[in-house]
């Protein structure tokens, strides 16, 4: 399975800019939904974003990085 950060494809960060609301579960291939709330100051590198899989109920905590923003 790929370990590529799910935010690199066409994402942007900052106040009022949305990150993906779903990603693909690495374990089962199901859909993971965003369960984190956007911080008041917007998304920034180092923020942890949490997702929960609809199928296997695994939780995925993904750290946003500077590379995610520059991609």
Secondary structure, 3 states (H helix, E strand, C coil): CCCCCCCCCCCCCCCCCCCCCEEECCCCCCEEEECCCCCCCCCCCCCEEEEEECCCCCEEEEECCHHHHHC
